[in-house]
Amino acid sequence: MKQSDSSIVKSGRRVATLLASNGMSQAELAQSLGQSNASISRKISGELKFSSTDYLTMADLFHVSVDVLMGRQPLEVVS
């Protein structure tokens, strides 16, 4: 797996973690991003990349930085 592929998968895992910790479904995220549930599912699984607009919207939605979403800073989830 190339480094870029690894970071795509890491972003998807972080989004999945944030969805779970915020009690939000993929369908709700898809609606917030104006995308299909299938598209979001493929992005979370690493098949597709999140766009810069996706990252900005999710950062606001989850109250985290884009760096956290991209794996440049640690993700701290409070239960």
Backbone as JSON Lines, residues from 0, in Angstrom:
{"i":0,"aa":"M","n":[0.84,-1.18,0.0],"ca":[0.0,0.0,0.0],"c":[0.88,1.24,0.0]}
{"i":1,"aa":"K","n":[0.6,2.16,-0.88],"ca":[1.36,3.41,-0.95],"c":[1.03,4.27,0.26]}
{"i":2,"aa":"Q","n":[1.94,5.19,0.58],"ca":[1.73,6.09,1.72],"c":[0.43,6.87,1.58]}
{"i":3,"aa":"S","n":[0.16,7.36,0.38],"ca":[-1.07,8.14,0.19],"c":[-2.3,7.29,0.43]}
{"i":4,"aa":"D","n":[-2.25,6.0,0.02],"ca":[-3.37,5.1,0.29],"c":[-3.56,4.92,1.78]}
{"i":5,"aa":"S","n":[-2.46,4.81,2.51],"ca":[-2.52,4.64,3.95],"c":[-3.19,5.84,4.63]}
{"i":6,"aa":"S","n":[-2.87,7.04,4.18],"ca":[-3.46,8.23,4.79],"c":[-4.95,8.34,4.46]}
{"i":7,"aa":"I","n":[-5.35,7.84,3.29],"ca":[-6.77,7.84,2.92],"c":[-7.54,6.93,3.87]}
{"i":8,"aa":"V","n":[-6.99,5.75,4.11],"ca":[-7.64,4.79,5.01],"c":[-7.68,5.35,6.43]}
{"i":9,"aa":"K","n":[-6.59,6.0,6.86],"ca":[-6.54,6.58,8.2],"c":[-7.63,7.65,8.37]}
{"i":10,"aa":"S","n":[-7.81,8.47,7.35],"ca":[-8.86,9.51,7.4],"c":[-10.23,8.86,7.55]}
{"i":11,"aa":"G","n":[-10.45,7.79,6.79],"ca":[-11.73,7.09,6.87],"c":[-11.99,6.52,8.25]}
{"i":12,"aa":"R","n":[-10.95,5.96,8.85],"ca":[-11.09,5.41,10.21],"c":[-11.42,6.52,11.21]}
{"i":13,"aa":"R","n":[-10.77,7.66,11.05],"ca":[-11.03,8.78,11.96],"c":[-12.46,9.29,11.81]}
{"i":14,"aa":"V","n":[-12.93,9.37,10.58],"ca":[-14.31,9.8,10.35],"c":[-15.27,8.79,10.97]}
{"i":15,"aa":"A","n":[-15.01,7.5,10.79],"ca":[-15.87,6.46,11.38],"c":[-15.89,6.58,12.91]}
{"i":16,"aa":"T","n":[-14.72,6.84,13.5],"ca":[-14.64,7.02,14.96],"c":[-15.45,8.23,15.4]}
{"i":17,"aa":"L","n":[-15.32,9.33,14.66],"ca":[-16.06,10.54,15.01],"c":[-17.56,10.36,14.83]}
{"i":18,"aa":"L","n":[-17.96,9.64,13.81],"ca":[-19.38,9.35,13.63],"c":[-19.91,8.6,14.85]}
{"i":19,"aa":"A","n":[-19.2,7.55,15.25],"ca":[-19.64,6.73,16.39],"c":[-19.67,7.54,17.68]}
{"i":20,"aa":"S","n":[-18.63,8.34,17.91],"ca":[-18.57,9.09,19.17],"c":[-19.6,10.22,19.22]}
{"i":21,"aa":"N","n":[-20.07,10.64,18.05],"ca":[-21.09,11.69,18.01],"c":[-22.49,11.15,17.78]}
{"i":22,"aa":"G","n":[-22.62,9.82,17.75],"ca":[-23.92,9.2,17.55],"c":[-24.55,9.56,16.21]}
{"i":23,"aa":"M","n":[-23.72,9.7,15.2],"ca":[-24.19,10.11,13.89],"c":[-24.03,8.95,12.91]}
{"i":24,"aa":"S","n":[-24.95,8.82,11.99],"ca":[-24.88,7.76,10.98],"c":[-24.17,8.27,9.73]}
{"i":25,"aa":"Q","n":[-23.76,7.32,8.89],"ca":[-23.17,7.69,7.6],"c":[-24.19,8.45,6.76]}
{"i":26,"aa":"A","n":[-25.46,8.06,6.86],"ca":[-26.51,8.74,6.1],"c":[-26.64,10.21,6.53]}
{"i":27,"aa":"E","n":[-26.51,10.47,7.83],"ca":[-26.58,11.85,8.31],"c":[-25.38,12.65,7.82]}
{"i":28,"aa":"L","n":[-24.2,12.02,7.83],"ca":[-23.01,12.7,7.32],"c":[-23.18,12.98,5.83]}
{"i":29,"aa":"A","n":[-23.68,12.0,5.09],"ca":[-23.91,12.17,3.65],"c":[-24.83,13.36,3.4]}
{"i":30,"aa":"Q","n":[-25.88,13.47,4.18],"ca":[-26.82,14.58,4.02],"c":[-26.12,15.91,4.34]}
{"i":31,"aa":"S","n":[-25.32,15.95,5.38],"ca":[-24.61,17.17,5.75],"c":[-23.62,17.61,4.66]}
{"i":32,"aa":"L","n":[-23.06,16.62,3.96],"ca":[-22.09,16.92,2.91],"c":[-22.74,17.04,1.53]}
{"i":33,"aa":"G","n":[-24.04,16.78,1.45],"ca":[-24.74,16.86,0.18],"c":[-24.32,15.77,-0.79]}
{"i":34,"aa":"Q","n":[-24.05,14.58,-0.25],"ca":[-23.58,13.46,-1.06],"c":[-24.43,12.23,-0.78]}
{"i":35,"aa":"S","n":[-24.25,11.21,-1.6],"ca":[-24.98,9.96,-1.39],"c":[-24.34,9.16,-0.25]}
{"i":36,"aa":"N","n":[-25.14,8.31,0.35],"ca":[-24.63,7.43,1.4],"c":[-23.56,6.5,0.82]}
{"i":37,"aa":"A","n":[-23.76,6.05,-0.41],"ca":[-22.79,5.15,-1.06],"c":[-21.44,5.85,-1.22]}
{"i":38,"aa":"S","n":[-21.46,7.12,-1.6],"ca":[-20.23,7.87,-1.77],"c":[-19.48,8.0,-0.44]}
{"i":39,"aa":"I","n":[-20.21,8.33,0.61],"ca":[-19.59,8.46,1.94],"c":[-19.03,7.12,2.4]}
{"i":40,"aa":"S","n":[-19.76,6.05,2.17],"ca":[-19.29,4.72,2.53],"c":[-17.98,4.4,1.82]}
{"i":41,"aa":"R","n":[-17.88,4.73,0.56],"ca":[-16.65,4.48,-0.21],"c":[-15.5,5.36,0.27]}
{"i":42,"aa":"K","n":[-15.81,6.56,0.71],"ca":[-14.76,7.44,1.25],"c":[-14.27,6.92,2.6]}
{"i":43,"aa":"I","n":[-15.17,6.49,3.44],"ca":[-14.79,5.97,4.75],"c":[-13.96,4.69,4.61]}
{"i":44,"aa":"S","n":[-14.29,3.87,3.62],"ca":[-13.55,2.62,3.43],"c":[-12.21,2.83,2.72]}
{"i":45,"aa":"G","n":[-11.98,4.04,2.21],"ca":[-10.71,4.33,1.55],"c":[-10.73,4.14,0.04]}
{"i":46,"aa":"E","n":[-11.88,3.79,-0.51],"ca":[-11.97,3.61,-1.97],"c":[-11.92,4.95,-2.7]}
{"i":47,"aa":"L","n":[-12.47,5.98,-2.1],"ca":[-12.45,7.34,-2.65],"c":[-11.81,8.28,-1.65]}
{"i":48,"aa":"K","n":[-11.31,9.4,-2.14],"ca":[-10.72,10.41,-1.27],"c":[-11.78,11.43,-0.85]}
{"i":49,"aa":"F","n":[-11.63,11.93,0.37],"ca":[-12.43,13.07,0.81],"c":[-11.87,14.31,0.12]}
{"i":50,"aa":"S","n":[-12.74,15.22,-0.27],"ca":[-12.3,16.48,-0.88],"c":[-11.94,17.49,0.2]}
{"i":51,"aa":"S","n":[-11.29,18.56,-0.2],"ca":[-10.96,19.61,0.77],"c":[-12.24,20.2,1.36]}
{"i":52,"aa":"T","n":[-13.28,20.31,0.55],"ca":[-14.57,20.8,1.06],"c":[-15.16,19.83,2.08]}
{"i":53,"aa":"D","n":[-15.03,18.53,1.81],"ca":[-15.49,17.52,2.78],"c":[-14.77,17.71,4.11]}
{"i":54,"aa":"Y","n":[-13.44,17.86,4.06],"ca":[-12.67,18.02,5.3],"c":[-13.09,19.27,6.06]}
{"i":55,"aa":"L","n":[-13.28,20.36,5.36],"ca":[-13.67,21.61,6.03],"c":[-15.04,21.49,6.69]}
{"i":56,"aa":"T","n":[-15.98,20.89,5.98],"ca":[-17.33,20.72,6.52],"c":[-17.32,19.78,7.72]}
{"i":57,"aa":"M","n":[-16.58,18.66,7.6],"ca":[-16.53,17.7,8.72],"c":[-15.81,18.29,9.92]}
{"i":58,"aa":"A","n":[-14.79,19.1,9.7],"ca":[-14.1,19.74,10.82],"c":[-15.07,20.6,11.61]}
{"i":59,"aa":"D","n":[-15.9,21.36,10.91],"ca":[-16.91,22.17,11.59],"c":[-17.96,21.3,12.27]}
{"i":60,"aa":"L","n":[-18.4,20.27,11.58],"ca":[-19.44,19.39,12.09],"c":[-19.01,18.66,13.37]}
{"i":61,"aa":"F","n":[-17.76,18.17,13.37],"ca":[-17.26,17.39,14.5],"c":[-16.47,18.22,15.51]}
{"i":62,"aa":"H","n":[-16.29,19.5,15.23],"ca":[-15.54,20.4,16.11],"c":[-14.11,19.92,16.35]}
{"i":63,"aa":"V","n":[-13.47,19.54,15.24],"ca":[-12.06,19.15,15.26],"c":[-11.36,19.9,14.13]}
{"i":64,"aa":"S","n":[-10.04,19.85,14.12],"ca":[-9.3,20.51,13.05],"c":[-9.2,19.58,11.84]}
{"i":65,"aa":"V","n":[-8.94,20.17,10.7],"ca":[-8.7,19.39,9.49],"c":[-7.47,18.51,9.7]}
{"i":66,"aa":"D","n":[-6.48,19.0,10.43],"ca":[-5.28,18.21,10.71],"c":[-5.63,16.93,11.47]}
{"i":67,"aa":"V","n":[-6.57,17.0,12.38],"ca":[-7.01,15.8,13.1],"c":[-7.66,14.82,12.12]}
{"i":68,"aa":"L","n":[-8.53,15.32,11.27],"ca":[-9.2,14.46,10.29],"c":[-8.21,13.79,9.34]}
{"i":69,"aa":"M","n":[-7.15,14.51,8.99],"ca":[-6.17,13.98,8.04],"c":[-5.09,13.14,8.7]}
{"i":70,"aa":"G","n":[-5.09,13.06,10.02],"ca":[-4.11,12.25,10.72],"c":[-2.82,12.96,11.04]}
{"i":71,"aa":"R","n":[-2.79,14.26,10.91],"ca":[-1.59,15.04,11.22],"c":[-1.49,15.38,12.69]}
{"i":72,"aa":"Q","n":[-2.6,15.29,13.4],"ca":[-2.64,15.5,14.84],"c":[-3.45,14.36,15.44]}
{"i":73,"aa":"P","n":[-3.2,14.02,16.71],"ca":[-3.93,12.91,17.32],"c":[-5.41,13.2,17.49]}
{"i":74,"aa":"L","n":[-6.19,12.16,17.38],"ca":[-7.63,12.25,17.6],"c":[-7.9,11.85,19.05]}
{"i":75,"aa":"E","n":[-8.5,12.76,19.79],"ca":[-8.84,12.48,21.18],"c":[-10.35,12.5,21.3]}
{"i":76,"aa":"V","n":[-10.91,11.32,21.55],"ca":[-12.35,11.18,21.67],"c":[-12.69,11.06,23.14]}
{"i":77,"aa":"V","n":[-13.59,11.92,23.59],"ca":[-14.04,11.89,24.98],"c":[-15.36,11.14,25.02]}
{"i":78,"aa":"S","n":[-15.41,10.08,25.85],"ca":[-16.63,9.27,25.95],"c":[-17.63,9.9,26.88]}
